[in-house]
Amino acid sequence: MSDFYSVETLKNDLATAGICAGDTVLVHSSMKKIGNVEKRADGVFSALMQTITRKGLLLFPTFSYEFVTDAAPDFNVRTTPACTGILPELFRQRNDVIRSVHPFHSLTVWGDDAKSFTAGHEQFETAFDPQSPWGRLLERNAKILLLGVDLNSATFLHPVEQWCGVPILSEAPVLRYIVDENGNRTPRTIFWHTGAHSENYIRAEKLLLGQGAMIPFQFGNADSFVMDSRKTLEVMKPVLRNDPDFFAHH
């Protein structure tokens, strides 16, 4: 029989990782790797929410680029599913969360400041503009949890690449349509991220671990990591500016 993890056990795991009340935490996850949890997905959410409290922010990536395409160009903030796993998909369906309006790289957020944090995501030409919610992660010194997944799932390295001048944007924007909370449909032109190499982000693991920007811990049954957003940018900035193709190398 597999191990059983209670909400309290998971809260203790988060405390070991340095997660505290008031933190801003972005979660990438594999529920399968986490294992047999009390109340299943709701138990994971409860552990995170009780640890962070509403004074902080809990975020899941509810990306939809697999569903919002040239052939099906509409993004509906209420109904378009997430392609980033079961926990993000269940999280976005909760009544107490707010999803940012972006057809490719939306974030779904819980906490007292969720509305202001997600505001205006649709106004930027790229998902990861420094003034967008992705840039606000840096302002809040967010912690990024990789629960049962490795650095190749760390989407925060996309904006890091962009902010460091790595040429990852498409030459021309794509046209998509946003359907907001009120059902209003609006066209938006957005630059796609064509040059990022997320399949090679694992190359930065030794560097980030060595510099203390990423720390391993155990969450349930999952080998996990916690990343410091500011330290990650500080470590990667000289690397990517010296070698913009760092993640392109095999």
Sequence and secondary structure as in RCSB ss.txt:
>XXXX:A:sequence
MSDFYSVETLKNDLATAGICAGDTVLVHSSMKKIGNVEKRADGVFSALMQTITRKGLLLFPTFSYEFVTDAAPDF
NVRTTPACTGILPELFRQRNDVIRSVHPFHSLTVWGDDAKSFTAGHEQFETAFDPQSPWGRLLERNAKILLLGVD
LNSATFLHPVEQWCGVPILSEAPVLRYIVDENGNRTPRTIFWHTGAHSENYIRAEKLLLGQGAMIPFQFGNADSF
VMDSRKTLEVMKPVLRNDPDFFAHH
>XXXX:A:secstr
   EE HHHHHHHHHHTT  TT EEEEEE HHHH EETTHHHHHHHHHHHHH TTSEEEEE   TTTS SSS EE
ETTT   SS HHHHHHHT TT EE   TTT EEEESTTHHHHHTTGGGSSSTT TTSHHHHHHHTT EEEEES  
GGG TTHHHHHHHTT   B SS EEEEEE TT  EEEEEE  B S  GGGGGGGHHHHHHTTSEEEEEETTEEEE
EEEHHHHHHHHHHHHHH TTTTT  
